[in-house]
Amino acid sequence: MITLNGHTLFPHPADWSLLPSWARNWKTGIGTSASGAEQRAGFRSLPLHDLSFKITPGSLQERCRLDARVDQATESGYACVPFFGKGVALAAPANAGANAITLADVVNAWPWAAGDYAALISRDDTIYDVLPVTAVVGSVLQFGAGVLTYAWPTGTVRPLLFGKFSTDKQSPASDWYTSIRITINQLVAERNAQLGNLVAPPPGIGQQRIGHTNRVG
C-alpha cells in the first residue's frame, strides 16, 4: 500500500450513486464584544475540510486491495484521498514521462499552488498518478523532477486531501460485492499549500458567518 507523509492513499474512484459531501469546519467560540453584546469569533483564520464519499469495488481483486488500505488506514488513523468535487479537467492530453500538465480551469474548482498534490485516477485503482506540485504557471501544473507514469488522453485532476480516517460499517450486497463509505477530516489547514499565510478575519459582522457550513455534491 502507498503512503504519503504517513497517510494511506486511496486511489479509488468515488461511487457517484451517492454524492460525495464535504463541509468546512471553522471552530468558533462565543465571547463578549466591547459593547457587552455576545460575539462569535473564529479560532481559525481558515477552515478545515471534511470529505465523505462511497467506494464500490468493481471486482474481487479491487475489494481485496480496498480492504488492505482500510486496514492500514484504520491502524494509523490517517489517509489521503482525491478531493472529489474539486476536480479540474485536463485541457490537453498528458503523456507518460511528462513533468507538467495543463488544466482547463485553474480558478474555480481549486486554487492550485506549489505544495499541493495532484491526483489522476482511473476506474482501475492500480492505474493512477499522484505527484507534488512544485509550481503553477498560468494553467500549467509543474512537477519538477516528478513525471507521470501513465498517459492521460483525458481525465480529471484533483487535489489530495489529507486527514483523519474513519469508515462506516459495510453492508455486503453479495459474497464480495459491497460498498464502503469513508470520511476524511482534515487536521491541519496548512497541509494545503494554497491556503497560504492569510490574515485572520477582522472582528465584527464579518465573523458572524464563520460558523456557516457548506455541503455540495
HUWO-V262905 format. One line per field, one symbol per residue. ss: DSSP state (H for helix, E for strand, - for the rest). psi: psi as a letter, one per 40 degrees, with the letter a starting at -180 (. if undefined). Layout:
ss=???
psi=???
This chain:
ss=--EE--EEEE----------EEEEE--EEEEE-----EEEEE-----EEEEEEEEE---HHHHHHHHHHHHHHHHH-EEEEE-----EEE---E-----EEEE-------------EEEEE------EEEEE--EEE--EEE---------E---EEEEEEEEEEEE---EE-----EEEEEEEE---HHH-HHH---------HHHHH--------
psi=ihihfehhhgfiiihedhhiiiihhdgiihahideeihhhiheieiiiihhhiihhieidddddddddddddddddeiiiihghefihihdiihiheifiihidhedddhgiihdihhhhiadheehihhihhdihhbehhiebeiihdihgdiihhiiihiahhiiiiigheaddhiihhihhhhdhdedhdedagihiiiiaddeeedehhihi.
